Amino acid sequence: MSTFSLLIGVAASHAPHNSVLIAGVAGLVAGAMSMATGEYVSVHSQADTEKALLDQERIELKADKKGEHQELMSIYIDRGLDPALAKQVAEQLMTHDALGAHARDELGLSKTLRARPLQAALASACSFAIGAALPLAVVAFASETNLIPMVSVASLLFLAILGGVSAHVGGANVLTGIMRVTFWSALAMGVTAGIGALFGQVG
């Protein structure tokens, strides 16, 4: 939505077609880098927290292996196993991989769900870039006279589809999702268009 609003705002300031396109490309690059940076920092913090928890668990296993066995056994009993079976499962898992068993069943950590900062950053950057590519494509092929109407319509249509898909995937009301995204997107574009027009008159 930020790229859509940026393009509308720049176009409303009566900037040349080429300037609008350059602003859009700059917005795409800056937005993708910003999203990647934010995601990397956030997920890296999560990874640091996970590492600290695992380090603490290693210390506890070395200091009190019997107590950690009892702790794991209690977890399995709470999940419905009878004490004898819980004790046997805990013994076997701790013999095989004590840290892995505690990480998974006590801390809720697993290798498949472990925080991966670089992957998260790349996925976030690509998602933003793909979303920002549509309005840029519209700007590239639209004439200067109908630039604002075409970008506005294409933007609202695209965002409405995304809102509906997101609502459907999340199990929410699709119409409500579409209306919510469309309303706030139209408001954002209207505000940036007004600011762009104001600065265009001042200039």
C-alpha positions in Angstrom: 0.0 0.0 0.0 2.9 2.4 0.7 4.1 2.2 -3.0 0.5 2.9 -4.2 0.2 5.9 -2.0 3.6 7.2 -2.9 2.9 7.1 -6.6 -0.5 8.8 -6.1 1.1 11.5 -4.0 3.9 12.2 -6.5 1.5 12.1 -9.5 -0.9 14.5 -7.7 2.0 17.0 -7.3 2.0 17.3 -11.2 5.4 15.7 -11.4 6.4 14.4 -14.9 5.7 10.8 -15.8 9.3 9.9 -15.6 9.7 11.4 -12.1 6.7 9.4 -10.9 8.3 6.2 -12.2 11.6 7.0 -10.6 9.9 7.7 -7.3 8.1 4.4 -7.5 11.4 2.5 -8.2 13.0 4.3 -5.3 10.1 3.4 -3.1 10.2 -0.2 -4.1 14.0 -0.5 -3.3 13.7 1.5 -0.1 10.7 -0.4 1.1 12.1 -3.8 0.3 15.3 -3.0 2.1 13.4 -1.5 5.1 11.2 -4.6 5.3 14.2 -6.9 5.1 16.2 -5.0 7.7 13.2 -4.9 10.1 12.5 -8.6 9.7 16.2 -9.5 10.0 16.5 -7.6 13.3 13.3 -9.0 14.7 14.0 -12.6 13.8 17.6 -12.4 14.8 16.4 -11.2 18.3 14.2 -14.3 18.4 17.1 -16.5 17.4 19.3 -14.9 20.1 16.5 -15.7 22.7 16.3 -19.3 21.5 20.1 -19.7 21.7 20.0 -18.3 25.3 17.3 -20.7 26.3 19.2 -23.6 24.9 22.4 -22.6 26.6 20.6 -22.4 29.9 19.1 -25.8 29.3 22.5 -27.3 28.7 23.7 -25.9 32.0 20.7 -27.3 33.8 21.2 -30.7 32.2 24.8 -30.8 33.3 24.0 -29.6 36.8 20.9 -31.7 37.6 20.2 -34.4 35.0 17.9 -36.3 37.4 15.8 -33.2 38.1 15.6 -32.5 34.4 14.4 -36.1 33.8 11.7 -35.6 36.4 10.7 -32.3 34.8 10.4 -34.0 31.4 8.4 -36.9 32.9 6.0 -34.4 34.5 5.4 -32.8 31.1 4.4 -36.2 29.6 2.2 -37.0 32.6 0.4 -33.6 32.1 -0.1 -34.6 28.4 -2.0 -37.8 29.4 0.7 -40.5 29.7 0.6 -42.7 32.8 3.6 -42.3 35.1 5.3 -45.5 34.2 5.1 -44.8 30.5 6.0 -41.2 31.0 9.1 -42.2 32.9 10.1 -44.7 30.2 9.6 -42.2 27.4 11.6 -39.5 29.2 14.5 -42.0 29.8 14.6 -43.0 26.2 14.4 -39.5 24.8 17.1 -38.2 27.2 19.4 -41.1 26.4 18.9 -40.3 22.6 19.0 -36.5 22.8 18.4 -34.9 26.1 18.8 -31.3 24.9 16.6 -31.9 21.9 13.9 -33.5 24.1 13.8 -30.5 26.5 14.0 -28.0 23.7 11.0 -29.5 22.0 8.8 -30.5 24.9 9.8 -28.0 27.6 10.7 -24.9 25.6 8.6 -25.5 22.4 11.6 -25.2 20.1 12.2 -27.4 17.1 14.7 -27.4 14.2 11.9 -26.9 11.6 10.4 -23.9 13.4 13.8 -22.3 14.4 14.2 -18.7 13.7 16.1 -18.0 10.4 16.9 -14.3 10.1 18.3 -14.4 6.5 15.5 -16.4 5.1 12.9 -14.2 6.8 14.6 -11.0 5.6 14.8 -12.4 2.0 11.1 -13.5 2.0 10.0 -10.1 3.4 12.0 -8.2 0.8 10.7 -10.3 -2.1 7.1 -10.0 -0.9 7.3 -6.2 -0.7 9.0 -6.0 -4.1 6.4 -8.2 -5.8 3.6 -6.1 -4.3 5.2 -2.9 -5.4 5.8 -4.1 -8.9 2.2 -3.9 -9.9 1.7 -0.1 -9.5 5.0 0.4 -11.2 3.9 -1.7 -14.2 0.7 0.4 -14.3 2.7 3.7 -14.2 5.1 2.4 -16.9 2.2 1.8 -19.4 -0.2 4.5 -18.4 -0.1 7.9 -20.1 0.5 11.1 -18.0 -3.1 12.3 -18.4 -4.8 9.1 -17.0 -2.0 8.1 -14.6 -3.8 8.9 -11.3 -7.1 7.2 -12.2 -5.4 4.1 -13.6 -3.1 3.7 -10.6 -5.9 4.3 -8.2 -8.2 1.8 -9.7 -5.5 -0.8 -10.2 -4.3 -0.3 -6.6 -7.7 -0.6 -5.0 -8.6 -3.6 -7.1 -5.3 -5.4 -6.2 -5.5 -4.5 -2.5 -9.1 -5.6 -2.4 -8.2 -9.0 -3.9 -5.3 -9.4 -1.3 -7.7 -8.4 1.5 -10.2 -11.0 0.4 -7.6 -13.7 0.0 -6.1 -12.9 3.4 -9.5 -13.0 5.1 -10.4 -16.3 3.4 -7.1 -17.9 4.5 -7.6 -16.6 8.0 -11.2 -17.9 8.2 -12.6 -14.4 8.5 -15.5 -12.8 6.5 -14.2 -12.2 3.0 -16.5 -9.2 2.3 -15.4 -7.6 5.6 -11.8 -8.1 4.8 -12.2 -6.5 1.3 -14.1 -3.5 2.7 -11.6 -2.9 5.5 -8.5 -3.0 3.2 -10.3 -1.0 0.5 -11.4 1.7 2.9 -8.1 2.2 4.6 -6.2 2.0 1.3 -8.4 4.6 -0.3 -8.0 6.9 2.8 -4.2 6.5 2.6 -4.1 7.3 -1.1 -6.5 10.2 -0.6 -4.3 11.8 2.1 -1.1 11.4 0.1 -2.8 12.7 -3.0 -4.0 15.8 -1.1 -0.5 16.4 0.3 1.0 15.9 -3.2 -1.4 18.3 -4.7 -0.7 20.9 -2.0 3.0 20.7 -2.4 2.6 20.8 -6.2 0.7 24.1 -5.9 3.3 25.5 -3.6 6.1 24.6 -5.9 
